[in-house]
């Protein structure tokens, strides 16, 4: 379909909407937030602003084969916090983690009632494939969730890219963006806003980048570009723990998950010598059950020591197990089954090679994201957060992000119950943002295309800020170099040029990623220690620093444009050794 593009800014039509609760992002957490808000207050107007289409948007767009956190009958919320705390190297918000754990199973049980198939054991209970994760047939889980969202009467504005927040004084009063299909500028005024845009992928060059047009052949959802972080960063919101990046071992050349193989079918990782190196060299950390950052770092260390390549050893699997494994992958990564077939790969005879992923900022797996209060409100009044964009609680995964959606909706409803009318004139804000958003569309055609700037950003982050090609290693001088280049690029975004609305979206994704990358580098510089090898490996500070047993937080000083770093103390609520699981 040929788009009719505006010739001048005056040609851009505006769409003005008002709502009680605006949810930016219609993935798992966003949809659950919308459903919960309508369930608790059917009279409230709830609106979702979604960049794609909620039927197939977010990290769950293609489906899943498991729910990675689901509380068993014989475990308590405190048990889950202890496990998660040890997996995260002792750093997480225990207050928020407990709240999420207490309602963790609620969204999953509702999902099942709506039609999500959950595999059962002989007793009729959810079938566990590991300590906390259950097996599902989740290829249609997102359409099921989207259908329920619409059924609840939620207003959905699809194909609208959020670009910035609206403010009534210091309070967040909605958000702005543009239609990637209709080319309109949208201003949505809201009493409360919930950001649920996912994490940030695509900051680093992936090892699977075979050419200039393969920037996003990655494991994490490539459409989660850090927009939610960036909007908050620009508004001066407090962020936490960006330096706890997420990287993981993935199937080589395909970048697919291996938990289905290693957890469900108990297949060990081996090196080229046939050694089960996790059990043999990392037993003090738990061997095959070591924290995820150890399991990300150890294979790369084996390669550096001359014992690569690294494999998941599938050769002991039975033909029945192999068939079941491939069926599981059809629920989440069906193309991996095709990848094996296309390469004539018989995994019963030949193990699956694995390698580390590029790093991501994703609060559903680590603790990176917005700093929240106990109502899941950010430090910007009226702005709440849930899912991968919310910080403090690692190992939330699907169930925890859904639970956080429920909790953020409850917080938002409580907030608007005591809120008066929004009276500020937002005209000037809207006009300024409209001009900023559409500037690349009217820029000089000799300018910089988004993919060119994105390629440079990914290369800088990979080379200087601990990318996979550097085996996640970094030092102060390289981080300084990364910061210098990224700040220079932030000044160069004024030269971005977009030929159409899709490229306009790509241009703003680059802008958002640069804002996130800058804050990330500051966090990596501040933590002068190595607390999570693989996620945050400082070659110049290889040991833990007990003085940094805390949260590293940041906030943009909007007056000076400088990122300010500071710490918040760790508060232990759940008993036990923070660094070792008790289960």
N, C-alpha and C positions, 0 to 999 in steps of 0.2 A: 504494500500500500504506500503510495507516494504521499509524503507529509507536506502540508501547506505551511511553510515556515513564516513566522512574522518577519517583516523587513526592518521594523524599528521597535523600540521599546513600547511606544504608544500602541502598536498593533497587538501587543500581548494582552489577551483578555484576563480578567481577574475573577476568581471564584471565592466568595466570602461565606464561610460557614460558622455556626456557633454550636457548641455542645457543652455538656456538663463534664464529661471525662473524655479526653483525647488520648488514644493509645497509638504511639508511633511504632509501627511494626506489627504485622499480623502473623507471626510465627507461633510456635508452641506457647511461650509465656504470654505473648500479647493476646492471643485468642482466649486463653484461660482467664486472663485479667478481665477481658470484656464480658465473658460469660458470667463470671462471679459478680461483677458489678451489676449486671442486669438481674441476676438471680436475687441479690440482696435488696436492690431498689429498682423494680420494674419500670418506675416512672422516670428514672434518670435517662438522659440521652447519652449514649455511649457511641463514640466514633473511632474507627480504626483507619489510620492513614498507612497504606501499604505500597511499597515500591513496586512489587510484582503483583501477584494475584493470590489471595489467601488460600485458594484451593491447593496451590503447590508453591508455597513460599517458605523461606527460612531453612534452618538446618535439617528439618524433617521432610523437606519437599519431596524427596524420592523414597521416603520410608525408612524404617529401622527393623532390625531383627531382634532387638533386645531393649529392655528398659534397665538402665545400668544401676539405678538405686531404687529399691523397693524394700520396705522394712519387713523382715520375716516375723512370724508370730512369736518366736522365742527371743527376739532382740528388742532393745529399747532405743528411743531416740538418742540417748546418751552413748549407747554402743556405736551407733553410726557416727556420731561426732568424734569419738575416740579414733575410730578407723580412719575417717577422713582427715583428721588432724595429723595423724602419723604419716599418711600418704602425702600430705602437703608440707612435710618437713617441720611440723609444729606450728605453722602460722595459719590461722583462720579466725573469723569472727564467731566465737562460740555462741554468743547470744543469738545471732541471726541463724546460725546453723541449727540450733536447737528448735527455733520456731519453725524452720522449714521441715526438719525431721518429724516434728509432731503432726504435720498435715501432709507428709510426703505421699502417702498412698491415696489420698483423696482424689486428685486428678486422674490417676491411673484407673481407679475403680470406676469413676464416672466414664472415662474413655471406653472401658469394657462394656458398660451398660449401653453406650451409644453405638457399639458395634465393633470395637477393636478386638481381634482374636488374640487371646493370651493363652499360651500353651499350659496345659495342666499336668500334674503328676498323678499317680494312681489314687491318691486321696482326694483328688479334685481341687487341690490348691495350685497356686501359680508355680510353674516349674522353674526352679532356680538353675542357672548354669554356672554360677559362681557364688561368692559369699553374699552379694547384695543384688545381683542382676538377674532378671527373669527373661525368659524367651517369649517372643511374640511373633506374630505374622503381621508386620506393620507396613506393608507396601501402600496401604490406603489410609494410614493413620491421619495424615494431614487433611485429605478431603473430608473424613469423618468429623474432624474438629472444626473445619470451616463450615460444614453444613449446620452443625449445632450452633455456631456463632451467629449465623444468619437467622436460624430458627428463634433465637433469643431476642431478635429485634435490634441487633447491633447494626448501626450504619457503617458500611464499608466503602471507603474511597480507594479503589485499586489504581495501580499505575501512577502513583504520585510520589515523587522523590522528596523526602523531607530534607531541608537545607539548614534551617535555623529555628531557634525558639523565639516566641513572642514574649514580651515582658510588660507587666503592669507595675511600674516601679521596680521593686526588687523581686516581685513574685512572677513566676512563669505563668503565662496566660495563653498557652497554645503553641502552635508551630506554623511554619511556612514551608512551601515547597513548590514544585512545578510538575505538571502532567507530562509524563514521558511519551504519551500517545497524543493527547489533545493540545499540548503546548501552552496550557493555561497556567497562570500563577495562582496558587492556592494560599489563602490565609484562614486558618481555622482557630477561632478564639475558644478557649476552654477554661473552665473553673479549675480543673486539675489535669495534669498531663502525666502520662506514664510512658517512659521510653523503654522500648522492648525490641531494639533493632539488631540484636546479636552482637558478636564480637568483631574483631578486625583481622581478616585474612588479607593476603596480598601485600603485606608490608615488605616482605623479604622475597628475594629471588628463589623460587623452588628449584630443587636439583633436577626436576623433570622438565624444566624449560628448555625445549629443544630448538627454540628459535625466538625471534622477536615477538611473535604472536602467541606465545604459550605462557603468558604471565600468570595464569591462574589454573594450571594443571596441579591442583593442590588437594590435600585431604579435607580441610575445613571448607564450609560453604563459601564459594568465591564471591557470592553476592552480599555477604556480610563484610562491609568495608570500613567499619569504625565510625559510621555517621553519627550514631548515638553518643559515643564518647566525644566526638569532635564538637557536636553542638553544645554539650555541657562544658567542655574545656574552654570554648570561646566565651561562654557565659560566666566563667570563674568558678565552676563547680569543683568540689574537692574530689580527687581521684585517689585510688589506693592500689599499691602492690602491682603496678604495671610490669615491674622487673621480674615477677613470677610468670614468665612467658610459658606457653604451652608448646611443646614439641613432643613427638612420639614416634615410636618405631612403626613403620608402615610397609606394606608390600612394595617392593622395589619396582620401579617403572610404571606402577599403577597408582601408588599412593593411597591404597585402600587400608581399612582397619584390620588389625590382626587379633583383636580380642575374641572374635568369633572362633578363630582357629585355636588360639593358645589357651583361653579360659574355658571355653565350652568343651573342647576336645583334648585338653591337657597335653598339647604338643609343646615341647621345650624349644627354646632358642639354642642354637648351636653355632660354633664358629667353623672355619674352614678345616680345622683339625678334628672336628667331630666332638669337641668338648662342650658340655653343658655349662657354660661359663658363669651364668647367674648363680647356679647352685654351688659351683666350685670356688668362685672368686668373690661372690657378693653375699655369702651366707649370713654375714653379720647384719645385713640390711633386710634379710628375709628371703634371699634367693629368688625363686620365680615369683614370689609374692612381695618383692621389694617395692618401695614407693615408685610411682610412675616416672619421676624424674630420673631415678637410678636406672630404670628399664629403658629410658630414652638415651641416657648417657653411656651405659655399659657397652652396647653394640658398637658405638662409634669409637670408644676407647679400644675395643678389640681390633678394629680395623687399623687404627693408628699404631697398634702394637704389632702389626703384621700378621694378624690372625683372621683377616677377612677373606672372602665375603661372609656375611652372617645370614643364617637361615632360620625359619621355623620348620622343625623336622616333622613332616607329615607322613613319613614312610611307614609308621606303625599303625596308621589308621586303617580300619577295615573298609572294604568297598561300600558297605552300608553307611558307615560314618561319612565317607567322602560324598556320597549322594546326598546325605542329609545336610552336610556342610554347604554344598552348592545350592541346595534349596533355601537354606538360611540366607545366603548371599543374594538370592533373587528378591528378597524382601528389602534389601538395603542397597546393594551394589551389584545389580544384575550384570553390568558390563564387565565385572571381574570374572564371572563365569565365561563370558565370551572371550575375554583376554586369555584365559587359560586354554580354551579351545583353539583360539587362533594361533597360539604358539605351540600347540601340540604338547602341552604340559600335563603329564600324568603325575599328580601330586602323591600318589601312592608309591611311586618309584623315585621321584625327584622332589626334594624339599623346596619350599617357597623362599626365595631370597627376600630379605627385608633391609630397610635403610631408614635413617631418620628423616622426618618431615622438616619443612621450613617452619620457623617459629610463628606462633599466633598470639594475639591478645584476646583471651576468651574466658570470661568469668564463670562459665558453667563448668569448666575443667580446672581452672586455677582461681586465684582470688583477685584477679585484675578487674577494675571497674570503678563505678561510682562508690563513694563512701556514703553509707546509709544510716539513718536512725532506725529505731525499732518499729517504726511504721513503714519502713522501706521507702522513706522520703530522702532525697538527696539534700545537699546543703543549699540548694536553690529552692526556696519555698514554692510549693505547688508542683514540683517536679519529682516524680517517683520513678523507680527503676525495677526491672525484673528480668530474669533470664541471663543470657551471656553478658549483657552490658552491665549487670549489677555486680559489685565487688564484694570481697570479704568471705565468700563461701565457695571454696573449691569442691569438686566432685558432686555438683548438683545433678549434672547430666539432664536427661529428659524429665524424669519425675520431679527433681528438685526445681527445675526451671518452671514447670507447671505449677508447683506449689507456691513458688515465689510470685507467680502471676496472681494467684488467689490472695496472697497476703498484701501485695501492692494495691490491688483493687479495694481491699478493706481499708487500707490506709488512706487511699484517695477519697473514698466515700466519707470517712470520718473528717477529713480535711475540708471538704466542700460543705459539710453540714453546718459549719460555723463560719463560712466565708460569705462576705457580702458580695454585692455586684461589682464587676470589673468596670471601672469608670474611665480609665485612661484612654486618651485618644491615641490609637495605634497607627494612625495614617503615616506618620513620618517613618516609623520602623518598617512598615510594609513597603513603602516606596523605595527606601534604601536597599532592602533585601532583594526586591524585584530587580533593581538595576544590577546588583552584584551577581545574582543568579544568571541573568541572561547576557551578561557581558561577553562570555566566550562565543556566543552565537553571533554577535555583531562585531567581533574583533577582526583584526587584520588577518586575511587569509594566509599571510606569510608567517603567522604565529606558530606556536608549539602545539602539536596534537597531543591529546591526553596520553596515548600509549607511549609516546616518546618520553614524556616526563615520568610516567609510571615505571618504565624500564630503568631509567636512571636512578629513581628512588630505590627500587628493589635491589639494584646492584650495590648502591652505597650501603644500604642496611645489611646486605649479605656480607660485604667485604669488611666493614668497619664495626658493625654492631652485633657480631656474634651469630651470623647466619650458618646454615647447614654446610655450606662449602668451606667454612672455617671451623667445622666441627663444634659449633656453638661457642667458640672461645673468643674472648675479648680482653682488652686492657684499656687503661685510661687514655692513652694517646690515640688509639684507634677510635674510641668513643668520642673524643674531642673532634677528630676528623669527621666522623659521621654527623655530629651536631653542626659543625661549620657548613657542611654541604647541604644538610636538610634545611637549615635556616636560610641559606642562599636560595634554595629552590622555593621556599615559601614566599620569598620576595618576587620570584619569577612567575608565579601563577597568573599574574596579570597579563602574561603573554599567551595564555591558553586560548586555543581556537577550536571551536566545535562546528562541524559541518551540518549536523542535524541534532534532533532532540536526544537520540541515543548517545551521541558523543558528548552532548551537554551533560548528561548523567555521568558519563565516564570522567568528564573534567571535574565535576564536584566530588566524585569518589577519590580522585587524586588529591584534591585539596584537603578532604577529610583525613585521608591516610597520612598526609604530611603533618597535620596537626597532631595526630596520634603518635606518629613516629618521633616527633620532637619530645613529647612528654615521656615516651618510653626511654629514650636515650638519657634524659635527665635522671630517671629512676635507676637505670643500669649504672650510671656514674655514681649515684649517691650510695648505693649498697656496695661498699668497699669490702667485700668478702665473697666467698662462694658458698651460698646456702643451699642451692639446688643445682648440683652439677648437671649440665645439659640444658636446663632451663635458663641458668644464669651462671656461667662459668667465667670467673675473673682470673686470668692467668697471673695477674700481678697481686692478687689477694686470694690465694688458693684455699685458705682455711676459713672456718666460721669465725665471726667476730661476735662475742657475747653481748657487746654493747648494741648490736643491731638485731637483737631478739625482740623485734617490734614491727609495727607497720610503717612502711615508708609511703608518705602521702604527698600530694602535690596540688597546687592551685595556680591558675594563671592570674597574675595581677593585671586586671583589665586596664588599669591606669598606665602602667609602665610597659605592658606587653611581655614581662618577664615571668618565667615559670618558677614558682617558689616551692622549695622542698622542705618537709618537716616530718617528724615522726609522731606516732601515737602509740601509747603503751599497749602491750598484750594483756588481756584480761582473761584469766582461766576460770571457767565456771564448772566444767566437767572434770572430775577427779582423774588421776592417773598420770603416767609418764606421757608428756606431750609428743615425744618423738618415737615411741614404740607402741604399736597396737597391743591391747590386752586380750584380744580374742584369738 
